[in-house]
């Protein structure tokens, strides 16, 4: 008799070393981990068996004791331009997370969630306004990636980039997120280069310094949004714990030690942080830092009455930064018609269902 699914080990939650240890403890040779790993990440298997090249005994043990975590699709919405697909995925305990598949010229990107909800409370973020339910484990982060890869394979496309910019604060779930990164980048599996994985944080200083200490090669993006503590704290409450001076010091330390460029994210809100003065103060704040600014016109949400900056103000902001020698781009807005902003689809579904 098979054990219940919840009692079985989720293979996607295991590192390669953990998979080998699991096999050895069960009386099998560690070398079989290679066959299982390719079954998971090359064949994109939906069930633990059959695995090519392993014994009948191991196949039976895998069927009895393991599973491949696969969230159900609660909803799938595609943008009118066909460039964005947003999935609301139902986890095993009923929590919902959002995963977004985006198509840009010559590349496909998956935007992954790292938490069910978020504890950071950014006032213009639908996820933050909903609070934190729990962290995701590594297997749940990996499973989102495989969900997108399977969808892309159906159309003959491949995944190029991953952005950890969905629901949640990645550095608030550091260990699980980095374990997922290591699984996704394993050379015998998906073999994704770490440099093609971007991690966005609201500025958790200990996590930024830990990335530097561990020499992590993921690309770092820092959400700033204000040039003074007062301005920033009004938008990003995490700033009250890590003041701007401390955050910028951590960014400089990270950039200098790893020789990496940091992406500075700046959500432009009409009349709040989009003036020429804001741009000039930001340029001063970033002077000498190896960075690029990505300005993002606000994606309006229910619960925050701010409005996106007008196009002429976006252009003015960008021009002032460029004139000061700070590289600056304007993010392409994708999926506006399908609530593709972080947490919007989940929040809308909760409203319809009358709860979580």
N, C-alpha and C positions, 0 to 999 in steps of 0.2 A: 504494500500500500504506500502510495506516495505521500510525503509530508505536505503540509499546507504550504502554499506559495510564500507566505510571510515568514516561514521558518527556513526557507532555502536561502543560500548565499547569493547575493546579486553580483554576478561576475563583473559587471561594469564598474562596481565600486572598489575593485581590487587593483592594486598596482601589480606590475609583472612579478615583483619579488613576493608579494603576498599570495599571488596565484600559485607560485611554485611551492611556497610553504604549505598552503592548503592541500595541495596534491600529496606532498610528502607525508603530512600528518594522516592522510587517508590511506597511505600505503602504496602510493603510485610514485613513479619517477618524475622528478622535477622537469625533465626534458620535454614532457608532454605539454607543458605550459605554452610552448611555441605553437603547437597545433591549435590549441584552444584560443590563443591570442589572435592568430590569423583568422580563425572562425568568427571571432567577435568583430575584428576591425578591418579585415580585408573582404570577408564574405558578407559582412553586415548581417549576421545571423539573427533571427528573431527568437530562436530557442536554443538551449544548451547543446542539443544533439540533433542530427548526427555530426560528429567531428571527424574529418578525414584523418586517417593514420593513427587512430588510437584503438585500444583493445575494446572488446565487448564489455568487459568488466568495468572499465573506466567510463564508457558510454552510459552504462546502467547507473553507475554512481553519480555521474553528472546529472542525469535525468531525475534522480531521486533527491539530490541534495543542493542543486543550484538552479538558478534562473537568470534570465536576462531582463533587467528592468526596462520597461517600456511604458511611458506615460500614455494615457488615452488622450485623443484629440477631442477636447470639449468643444472647440470651434476652430474654424479655419476661414480667414478672410483675406481676400486679395484686393490690392489697390486697383483703381480704375486704369492706371497706366501699365499695370502688369509687372511693375518693378519691385513690389513689396508684397510678401505674404506673411501674415501674422497668425501664429498658432497660440491658442490658449490650451495649455496642457494640464490634464488632471493627474496629479500624483496619487500614489497608493493610499494615502491617508485623506484624500479629498481636497488637499490644498491645490490651488491653481497657480501656475506660473506662465509667463509669456516668453515666447521664442519668436524671433523675427528673422525671416530670410529676405535679404536685400540683393538686388541685382544692379551693379554699376557697370560701366563700360569695361568689358574684358574680365570681370571678376564677380564672384558671388561671395557674400558675407553673411555669417550667422551671428545674430545678437542674442546672447545667452543670459538667463537669469541665474543668480547665485544664492538668492534667498527667496523665501516665500514672504513677500512684503519687504519692509525696510525700516530700520530704527532711526535713520538719520533725520527725518522730518523736514527735508527741503520743501519750502512752501509752494513751489511751482511744480512739484512732482506728484503725480497721482499715487505712485507706490508709497512715497514717504508719508502722504496724508493718511494712508490706510494702516500704518504701523507694521511691526514685524510679527509674523506668525512663527517662523522657525528658519534655521539655516537649511540649505540643501546639502546632502552628502555628495561626495565626488561622483558617484554613479548617476545621480540625477542630473548633474551638469553634463557629464559625458553623454547621457541618453538624449539630451536636447540636440547635441551636435549630430549624433547619428540620425536623429529624426530628420534634420535638414539634409544631411548627405543622402539619405534614402530618397527623399523627395526630389533632389537634384538629379540623381541617377536616372530617374524615370524620364527626364527630359534630355539626358545625355550631357548634363553639366556637372561640374565639380566645384567643391568648396575651396576657396582660396584663403579667406581671412575669417578670424573669429574676434568679436568684440565682447568683452565682459562688461556690458553696459546696459543690460536689461534690469529686471527687478533685483533690488538688493545692493548692498555695498560689498564688493568683493573682498576688501581688506578686513571687513568685519567677520568674514568667514574664511580667513587666510588659509588654514591648513587644508580644508576640503577643496578650495579653489586651486591651490598649487598642486595638490595631488591629481586633480582632474587635468590640469595643464600637462603634467608629466605623462599621464596616460595618453592624452591626445597627441603628444609629441614623440611617443616611443617609436624608434626607427622600424620596428617590426610590425607596427600597427598602422595608424593613420599617417604617421611620420610628418605631422604638421610642424613647420619651423616656428620656434617660439617668437621670432621677430614678427610673425604674421598674426600674433595674438595680442590684442590691446586690452588693457585693464583700466577702467575708469574709477577714480575714487573722489570723494568729496573732501579728502585731505586728512585721512587718518595717519598722522605722523609716524607712530610706531611701525605701521605696516609699510610705509614708504622706506623707512630706514632698514627694515628687515629685507625688503626686496633688494636693496643695495648690498646688505651684508651677505645675502645668499647668491649674489651675482645673477639674478634672474634676468633673462633676456627679453621678457615680454615688454611691449611698448607701454609706457605709462602716460595716462591722461589724468589731469587734475582739474576738477571743477572749482573755479575761483569765484567769479560772479560779483566780486566787490573788491575795492582797493583800500578800504579801511575795515577795521574789525566791526565797527558799527554797521556799516553797509552790508558786510558779508554775513554777520550774525543774523540780520533780519531775514536773509534769504536761506542761509545754510546754518542751522543751529549747531552743527558739529564744530563750527568755528569758535564757539564759546569754550570748548575744551582745548583746542589747539589754535591759538591766536595766529594771525597772519604772519607775523615775524617768524614764529616757530615753524610754520608750514613752509615758508619760502626758504628758510635755512635747510630744511629737510630736502626740499626740491634741489637746491644747489648742491647739497652733499651727494644726493643720488646721481645727478647729472655728471658731476665731476668724477665720482668714483667709477661709474660705469661708462662714462663718455657717451651717454645716451641723450638724445633730444627729448624733451618733455612736451607733450601736447597740453596746452592750457585751454580749457573749455570755458566759454563765456556765454551764458544765455542772455540774449539781449531783450530787455523788457522796456517798453516804451515809457519814458519819463522816469525810470528808476535807475538804470545803469548804462544808458546808451548815449550819453552826451559826449561832446568833444573833450570835455574835462576828464571824464572817466577814462577815455582812451589814452589821454596824455599821462594821467596818473598810473594807469596800467603799464604803459611803456616804461615809466620810471621804475616801477616795481620789478619789472622783468629785465632791466638792463644788465647785461653780462651773463644772463642765463641762456643756455643752449635750449631754445624752445621754439614753438610755433603756436600761435593763437588760432583757435577754431571758434568763430562766433556763430551762435545758433539762435536765430529768432525764436522767441518763446512759442512753444506748442501749447495753446490754451487748454486748461482743464477746468472741470467743475470743482469749485472749492477755492479757487484763486482768481481774483478779478483782474490780474495783470493782463496786458495786451502785448503782442509781438511788436517790436520796433518797426516803424515804417521803413520802406526800402531806402529812402534817402538818408535816414539816420543810420541804417546798417552800413551803407556805403561810406558815410562820413566817418563812422567808427573805424572801419577797415582802413580807410585812407590815412587817418591820423597815425595808426599803428605802423603802416607801411612807411610813412614819411619818417618815423622815428627809428626805422631799421628793424622793426619786429615783423617777421613773417606772419602773415594773417590770411586765413581763408574763411569763406562762408560755407557752412555745412549745407549740403543739399538736403532739403526737407523731403522726407520720404514717408508715404503711408498716412498722410494727414487725414485722408478720407476714410481710413479704416481704424482710427484711434491707435496708431502704431507707436505713439509716445509711451514711455515706460509706465506701466500700471493702468493705462486707460481702459484696455479691454477687460481686464480683471475687475476693475472698479465698476464698469458698466454691467458686467454679468452679475456681480454681487448685488447691485441695485435692483436688477430684474428679479433675482432670486430672493431678495429680501433678507440677505445676510451672507455669511461666508460658508 
